[in-house]
Amino acid sequence: MSEVQLYTRADVAARTGRDNGPIWIIYKDAVYDITTYIGEHPGGDVILEEAGRDSTKAFDEVGHTSDSRVILSKYKIGEIVEEERVYDANGKKKKRVVAAQPEGGSRSCMSIISCGLLA
């Protein structure tokens, strides 16, 4: 079994079909080279609007069938590197965890509580 090729989002963004170059898209953190599929796409050239981008939302909003996903799978060339992934192993969007920034100054919990009591 061959190793999965990994790409960054910048790698994909550079493949927009300009100058007859390849056309890549991302769907749920998988990378697809759809260059040869453009002429076969039932929706015509509208697919080019997603060239070089994460097309997950657009693909899902159009209401593609399971047959569409089978066709798409034929064009998979790799996956997005781990640190740039947006979806978990089940295809669900990861929740973003944002670290809370400490408040300025040196007030501890006790000083905040006691300040209100001493006033």
N, C-alpha and C positions, 0 to 999 in steps of 0.2 A: 504494500500500500504506500502510495507516495505522500510526501509531506504537503500539508496545505500551504499554499502561497499566501503570504501576508502583505497587505498594502496599507498605506496611510490614506487618510481622506484627501490629502494633497496629491497623492499619486492618482487618485480617481479624478480629482478636479482638473488635472492636466489632460485628461482624455475626453475631449468634447467634440471630436470629429473635425476640428479646424485643420485646414490644409490636408484634407483627406486622411487624417489620422484616425486612430481607433476611438470608439465611443463606449465608455464604461458608465455604469450606474451602480448604485448601492441599493440593496433591498435587505432590510433587517440585518445589517452588518456583513452581508455577503456581497462580493464584488462580481459583476457580470460584464462580459465583453459582448455587447449587442450590435457590434459593427455590421455583421453579416445579416442580422435580423431586420434591420430598418426597412428594407424593401418588402418584407413579408408581413410587417406589423399591420393588423387590420385597421388600426386607428390612423394609419398614415404617418406622416412626419411629426405628428404631435409628440411622439416619444422623444424627439430631439430636444424638447424643452427641458428634459430632465438629464441631459447629457452631462456627465461629470459631477453629478449631484446625488444626494441620498433621495431616492425616488419612492421610499416606503409609503409616505403619506399619500402621494399622488396615485401610486399603484393601487392602494387599498381604497381610496375614495372613488375611483372609477368603477369599482365593483368587478374586478377581474374574477374569472371563474377558476376552479381548481385546474382546469386544462391549461390556463394561462400560466399557472405556477409550475406545471410540468414542463411547459415550453421554456420558461425562464430558467429552470434548473439546468437545461442543456448548455446554457451559456455561462455558467458559473466558472470563474477562474481563480477565485480565492476568497479571502475574508479580510476584514478590517483588523488591524493590530489591536491587541487587548486593551491598551490604554485609551483607545478612541472609540471603543464599542458603546453603543447606546442600548442594545437589547441583551437580555440574559439568554441562557441556553434554551429556554422554552419559547423564545421569540417575543417575550413581553418586554416592554420598555422598562429599563432600569430606573429606579427612583434615585434622584440626585440628593446627595447628602451635602448640606452646606454647613461648614463649621461656623459656630457662633463666634463673633469677634468680641474680645473682652472690652468692657467699657473703659474709657479713659480714666485716669486718676488711680488712686490707691485705696479706694473705699472697699472695704470687705463687706460681707453680708451683715456682720454684726454692726458695723458702723451705719449701714443703711437703715437697719431696724431701729437701732438706738437713737438715731437722729430724729426719727419721727416721734419718739417717746419723750425726748428732752425738750421739744419745742414748746 
